[in-house]
Amino acid sequence: MKQILIASTSTVHNSGYLEYLLEALKIHFKNIDTVLFIPYARPGGISHQDYTEIVQTAFSKINKVVKGLHEFDDPKDAIESAQAIFTGGGNTFVLVNQLYKNDLISKLKTSIESGTPYLGTSAGSNICGLSIGTSNDMPIVYPPSFNALGVVPFNINPHYLDPDSESTHMGETRETRIKEFHKFNSQPVIGLREGSCLKVKGSKIVLIGSLKARIFEKNKQPYEIETGADLSYLN
Amino acid sequence: MKQILIASTSTVHNSGYLEYLLEALKIHFKNIDTVLFIPYARPGGISHQDYTEIVQTAFSKINKVVKGLHEFDDPKDAIESAQAIFTGGGNTFVLVNQLYKNDLISKLKTSIESGTPYLGTSAGSNICGLSIGTSNDMPIVYPPSFNALGVVPFNINPHYLDPDSESTHMGETRETRIKEFHKFNSQPVIGLREGSCLKVKGSKIVLIGSLKARIFEKNKQPYEIETGADLSYLN
């Protein structure tokens, strides 16, 4: 049974790395000693090792050991034998590119679908969707494909931002961009605000956190869903 | 001799489409009757025809006829025989994808390098750089490559935004993103603020408009350049 936590962000304002999630992670990673960390998204271009150490510091607070995927000779084998997996944020293009390079996409999908508890934040959440076509990131590397894991039947837009009516900037709002996405793609998109998560248990997908989420379906007006809502109707 | 105008945006706050550029365009497109418009970036997913009509309305004010590239049976031929070319903004991925689909990248590059006056705004400016790797757009379609025209020896970041110290949002600033780009790429990046343009005449590249631009070179602190500065030292 799938057990996935898809978080908009790793860090909310005025709080430490992963801090707001720790209570939820105690439950999500209950009975697990060691979490396999996928550091490929390299926020700010930091090394896999440095990133893994940051994650270890956070997970120590809930008594978990963290192993970075880069520490293994055979990353496929590491994913297959992982007790639990966490993919951190950073740049989604860099993340996906490295997953393809190491031929890990289908291995990771299989592992998550067969029930290995998974946590994603930001880019690590983005890849749970059907494609990375609703990423907010800068396309700093060219990956072999935009197709992602598809462990949920829609796309994620993490760090979802409401339009700022005060802005004089002529760039598009997030809503405009997602509507544009639907001129070329048909899957629904979940705009996940910072602090919000999707909790997937088997076929059930529930919004958690204190905020609403914004749902974009092709040829429909975008609408809000309340925390606690079941999203399994979307596909 | 190259004659290129690379504008950060088509539209500044409280002004009509292309309005702030019209005086400069009178000079840039002097002695030209007809401008070939490349409508491929499709802002908001609008049709090529609708987009071309918007552009025609603006160019009528300086007595230019606009022909949309989609109106021609042979787009390669249309580019080759164009008196002048304008590529409008929208989504950079959609634009580049369509240019590759129609096998127009090298044709357009040749045309610009051989002296056909060119105007780009936003996505149409982005493609003047070496790659679209510093686009701000959402990757709503997967193009065959991120390589762009390379008619200037660096990358463009249009709609450049300074960090907002008031923001509580945990997404990366533009500066952070461009620094991240330099972990994986070596070309300089010009952060062009809204209202700014680069004017290319042969090998000379000058910043025009009232604002400074921000220059990012790999392994250097980013720095500002004044309007009027010559950027031809960058490569």
Interface residues (C-beta under 8 A of the other chain):
Chain A: T9 S10 T11 V12 H13 N14 R42 P43 G44 G45 N91 F93 V94 I132 G133 T134 S135 N136 D137 M138 P139 I140 V141 Y142 S145 F146 H159 L161 T168 H169 M170 G171 E172 T176 R177 I178 K179 E180 F181 H182 K183 F184 N185 E194
Chain B: T9 S10 T11 V12 H13 N14 R42 P43 G44 G45 N91 F93 V94 I132 G133 T134 S135 N136 D137 M138 P139 I140 V141 Y142 S145 F146 H159 L161 T168 H169 M170 G171 E172 T176 R177 I178 K179 E180 F181 H182 K183 F184 N185 E194
